[in-house]
Amino acid sequence: MHPLSFMDAAEIVVGMTVRYPRTGTAGKVERIEVIEGETFAELDSTGLLYRADLIEPAASLEARRTGKKENLDDRLKREKAFEKDLDDAWSKIDGACEGGG
């Protein structure tokens, strides 16, 4: 087994949510395949195969996805406030640095 092992290939099942820590890629296992003695898991998020001994369970991923939902009205208010702040900042630029030469 690889020295950076996170999971035993026997622990991985189709439908399990996992994460590949080297890139942060996460997804659900679509299929499991053995190639030249190495076990790989295909993730639904990328369609790519990842070595089973280099992925880890990502139970907390589901918790993060279902975390805080922002109300649409609150989001619009926040974006309008940002837009006003940006407009104020642009209005204070006098162009004095333009074309200096």
NUPARO-442097 format. One line per 10 residues: their letters; for each residue x, y, z of N, C-alpha, C. Coordinates in pm, whole numbers. Example, Ala and Ser with C-alpha at 12.3 -4.5 7.8 and 13.67 -1.06 7.14 Angstrom:
BEGIN
as> 1319,-569,780,1230,-450,780,1320,-330,780 ~ 1285,-225,708,1367,-106,714,1290,3,787 $
***
This chain:
BEGIN
mhplsfmdaa> 83,-118,0,0,0,0,88,125,0 ~ 43,229,-63,115,355,-74,135,418,64 ~ 251,481,91,277,537,223,181,650,264 ~ 115,715,169,20,823,200,-123,771,200 ~ -143,645,232,-274,583,223,-377,651,312 ~ -495,670,255,-605,727,328,-716,625,347 ~ -738,541,246,-844,442,253,-793,311,198 ~ -847,206,250,-823,73,196,-921,57,81 ~ -878,0,-29,-965,-15,-146,-1094,-87,-112 ~ -1091,-178,-15,-1210,-253,24,-1314,-165,93 $
eivvgmtvry> -1273,-49,143,-1365,41,212,-1449,126,116 ~ -1405,137,-6,-1472,224,-102,-1591,151,-166 ~ -1704,221,-172,-1823,165,-236,-1883,270,-328 ~ -1952,224,-431,-2020,314,-523,-2122,396,-445 ~ -2126,526,-472,-2217,617,-404,-2154,689,-286 ~ -2036,645,-243,-1967,707,-130,-1911,843,-172 ~ -1921,942,-85,-1863,1073,-111,-1719,1072,-62 ~ -1627,1106,-152,-1484,1103,-121,-1418,1232,-168 ~ -1294,1248,-125,-1216,1367,-161,-1074,1325,-195 ~ -1018,1384,-301,-880,1364,-338,-803,1486,-285 $
prtgtagkve> -733,1471,-172,-675,1587,-104,-567,1662,-181 ~ -501,1600,-275,-394,1670,-348,-448,1788,-427 ~ -571,1776,-478,-629,1885,-556,-755,1941,-493 ~ -806,1874,-390,-930,1917,-327,-1054,1870,-401 ~ -1036,1791,-506,-1149,1740,-583,-1232,1647,-496 ~ -1363,1664,-503,-1453,1579,-426,-1569,1536,-514 ~ -1629,1426,-479,-1744,1378,-554,-1787,1242,-504 ~ -1888,1189,-570,-1936,1056,-534,-1873,954,-627 ~ -1844,837,-571,-1784,730,-649,-1891,674,-744 ~ -1861,681,-873,-1952,631,-976,-1928,482,-1004 $
rieviegetf> -1800,445,-1006,-1763,304,-1031,-1625,279,-975 ~ -1597,152,-954,-1467,108,-903,-1407,16,-1008 ~ -1278,36,-1035,-1213,-43,-1139,-1073,-83,-1092 ~ -1034,-205,-1122,-899,-252,-1091,-821,-256,-1221 ~ -709,-183,-1224,-623,-177,-1342,-483,-215,-1299 ~ -431,-323,-1359,-297,-372,-1328,-274,-385,-1178 ~ -372,-436,-1106,-359,-461,-964,-387,-342,-874 ~ -407,-224,-929,-437,-103,-850,-586,-75,-860 ~ -648,-37,-748,-790,-5,-746,-810,144,-765 ~ -901,179,-855,-932,318,-885,-1081,342,-866 $
aeldstglly> -1116,466,-832,-1256,506,-818,-1281,622,-913 ~ -1389,612,-990,-1428,721,-1079,-1522,814,-1003 ~ -1492,945,-1005,-1575,1042,-936,-1672,1108,-1033 ~ -1794,1128,-986,-1897,1188,-1070,-1867,1333,-1105 ~ -1794,1402,-1021,-1766,1544,-1043,-1670,1569,-1159 ~ -1584,1472,-1188,-1485,1492,-1295,-1488,1385,-1402 ~ -1541,1267,-1369,-1537,1155,-1464,-1400,1091,-1472 ~ -1310,1131,-1383,-1173,1079,-1383,-1157,969,-1279 ~ -1054,886,-1300,-1022,779,-1206,-916,828,-1107 ~ -936,798,-980,-841,834,-874,-801,707,-801 $
radliepaas> -672,696,-768,-626,579,-695,-697,573,-561 ~ -749,456,-531,-828,436,-410,-748,463,-284 ~ -619,435,-287,-538,455,-167,-497,601,-148 ~ -539,690,-238,-506,831,-226,-629,919,-206 ~ -745,859,-184,-865,937,-157,-909,914,-13 ~ -990,1005,37,-1037,995,175,-1188,1017,180 ~ -1254,963,281,-1397,985,295,-1425,1134,314 ~ -1535,1181,262,-1568,1325,271,-1707,1344,327 ~ -1734,1284,441,-1866,1297,503,-1898,1442,532 ~ -1797,1521,569,-1822,1662,601,-1856,1743,477 $
learrtgkke> -1823,1694,358,-1855,1765,234,-2005,1785,221 ~ -2083,1682,250,-2228,1693,241,-2280,1796,340 ~ -2222,1800,459,-2265,1897,560,-2238,2040,512 ~ -2124,2061,445,-2093,2196,395,-2187,2237,285 ~ -2223,2144,197,-2313,2176,86,-2452,2212,134 ~ -2495,2153,243,-2628,2181,294,-2623,2288,403 ~ -2511,2357,413,-2493,2459,516,-2585,2578,494 ~ -2539,2692,540,-2618,2815,540,-2665,2853,399 ~ -2794,2873,387,-2853,2921,262,-2884,3069,281 ~ -2850,3150,182,-2873,3293,194,-3005,3330,128 $
nlddrlkrek> -3081,3411,197,-3208,3462,146,-3179,3551,25 ~ -3258,3540,-80,-3236,3616,-202,-3244,3766,-176 ~ -3340,3811,-95,-3351,3954,-65,-3227,4005,7 ~ -3175,3927,101,-3054,3966,173,-2935,3975,78 ~ -2928,3881,-13,-2818,3881,-110,-2825,4003,-200 ~ -2945,4038,-247,-2961,4156,-333,-2923,4283,-259 ~ -2962,4295,-131,-2926,4412,-52,-2775,4422,-37 ~ -2712,4308,-11,-2566,4307,5,-2496,4348,-125 ~ -2547,4298,-238,-2485,4332,-367,-2508,4478,-404 ~ -2625,4533,-371,-2651,4675,-398,-2561,4764,-313 $
afekdlddaw> -2539,4725,-187,-2450,4801,-101,-2308,4797,-156 ~ -2266,4682,-205,-2133,4670,-265,-2123,4758,-388 ~ -2227,4757,-471,-2228,4837,-593,-2218,4987,-559 ~ -2290,5031,-454,-2284,5170,-411,-2143,5204,-364 ~ -2083,5117,-284,-1945,5140,-236,-1848,5150,-354 ~ -1867,5065,-452,-1781,5067,-570,-1799,5196,-648 ~ -1924,5239,-667,-1951,5366,-736,-1887,5483,-662 ~ -1898,5482,-528,-1837,5589,-448,-1686,5591,-467 ~ -1625,5475,-470,-1480,5467,-488,-1440,5520,-625 ~ -1513,5484,-729,-1481,5531,-864,-1500,5683,-876 $
skidgacegg> -1598,5737,-806,-1624,5882,-815,-1511,5964,-752 ~ -1433,5903,-665,-1324,5974,-598,-1192,5967,-677 ~ -1193,5896,-785,-1073,5887,-868,-1076,6007,-964 ~ -971,6089,-961,-972,6210,-1043,-896,6197,-1175 ~ -832,6085,-1197,-761,6065,-1323,-629,6137,-1328 ~ -578,6185,-1216,-454,6261,-1215,-333,6182,-1262 ~ -340,6051,-1252,-224,5968,-1291,-228,5927,-1436 ~ -331,5966,-1508,-344,5921,-1646,-249,5996,-1738 ~ -185,5923,-1825,-105,5980,-1933,17,6059,-1889 ~ 61,6038,-1769,179,6114,-1723,300,6086,-1810 $
g> 357,6183,-1869,471,6156,-1954,540,6273,-1995 $
***
